Amino acid sequence: MAVVEVRIDVARSPEEVFEFVADRYFENVRRWDRDLVEVTPLGDGVMGLGARAVEVRREPLPRRGKRPVGRTVEVTVFDRPNELVLAGLDSRPGHDLYLTRWRFAPLGRRTRVRLRYQVGLPFPFVLGTPIFKLRNHFDLKRRLRRLRDAIEG
């Protein structure tokens, strides 16, 4: 299991940050996640527990560079204004498990946003875990800076 966690402080309340990230995920996610090509809600398109969507994102593939890869995700935790968890429902070569956990904690008049990314890497992909974690750490930090700029801007 490869786990990467990053955090950033945002000059907004947890309720405002949760609304921007979770409630309006489908309309806002591309503002901070530039590798996301498209996100298509399934069902009524309302974010909440059990909501599903198909995400297409550019991901590095062995010997092919970054290519668009589709994945169905489901909201498995929707705890206003504290936590949002998205779990991947499809596995693909190199990703047995995919889980993104957002946590929003009050920090005075700010919010500490923690983003935890977990991916199950089967053999032989698990051998590249240190490189995977390092690459994703910098990518997730960049996403959180974009998120902060979009909310505070």
N, C-alpha and C positions, 0 to 999 in steps of 0.2 A: 504494500500500500504506500503510495507516494502522497504525502500531505504537505501542503504549503499554506501558511497563514500570514496575512499582512493586515495592517491596520492604518487608519488615518483619522484625524479629528476634523469634524465639519462644523462650521459656525451656524448650525441650525439645530432645532430640537429633534429628539428621536422621532416624534410624531411626523414632523416635516420630512425627515430623511426616509422614514419607512414609507410614507406616501409616495415620495419620488421614486424610490427603488422598487418597492413591492407592489403597491396599488397600481402604479402606472408603469410597471415593468415593460409591458409590450410596446408602449410608445416611447419609453426613455432609454432602454437598454443599449441601443446603438449609439447613444450620445457618449457613453463611456467605454463601450466594448467595440473597438474598431475591427476586431477579427470576426465579429458577428456579421454575416452577410445579410441574413433575414431571420425573422422570427414570426411564425404563423400560429396564432392561438387556435386550439381545437375546442370545439364546443362554443359556448356563448362569449368567450374572450374576456371574461371577468376573472381577475386574479383572486385566488383564495385557495383554501385547502382542497387538493384534488385537481386543480386546474392543470391542463396539459397544453403543451405547445411543441412545435417542431422548430428546432434551431438549426440553421446552416451556418457553420463557421469555418474559417480558414484555419486548418491545423496542420502542423508539420507531419508528413508521412515519410517513413523510411525510403530513402533514395528517390523521392519524388518532390521534395520541397513542400511548401504550403499549398494545400488543396482544399476546396470546399467539402465539408463532411457534415451530413445530416444526423440529427439525434433527436429523439423524442424525450422531453423532460416533463416531470410532474412535480407539483408543489406538494411536499410531504410535511412541511411545517409552515404555518402561517400564523404567527403569534404576534399580533399587533401590540405595541410598536417595537417589540424586542428581537424577533428572529424570523428569517425566511430561509427555507431549505428547498433546493431544487435537486431532484435525483434523476439521473439518466435512466431511461427504461430500456434502451437498446445497447447492447455491447457491440464492440467492433474490434478488429485486431488491434491490440495494444491498449485497449481500455475495457476491462471487465466491469469496472464500477466507476461511476461518475457522480460526484456529489459536490454541490456548492452550498455553503452555509454562510449566511449573512447574519451578523449580530449587531444590534444597535443599543449602545449603553449611554445613559446620560453622563455628562462630564461638565458640571456647572451649567452654563448656557450653551454648551456645545454637545456634540454627539461623537462618541468614539465608534467608528465603523470597523468591524473585523470581518474579513472575508477569508474563509477557509475553503480550500479546494482539495478534494480527495479523489485520487484516481487509482484504481486497482490495475496494476501492470503485470500481466502474465509473463512467464518465461518465454522468450529471452529478453523481452522489453524491460523487465525488472532490473537487468544489468545496467541500464542507463538511468536508473533512479536519481543519482546525484546530479546529472546534467539536466534531467527533466525538472527537478526541484529548483535548481538555480535559474533556469530559463523562465519558469513559471513565476518565481518570486518577483523578478524584475517586471514581467508582464502584468502581474496582478497589482503591483505598486503603481505602475503607469495607469492602469484602469481606475484605481482609487483616486489618483490625482485628477484624472478627467472627471470622475464623478463629483469630487469636491468642487472643482471649478464650475461644473454645470449647475450644481445646487446653489452655490454661493454667488455665482455670476449674475 
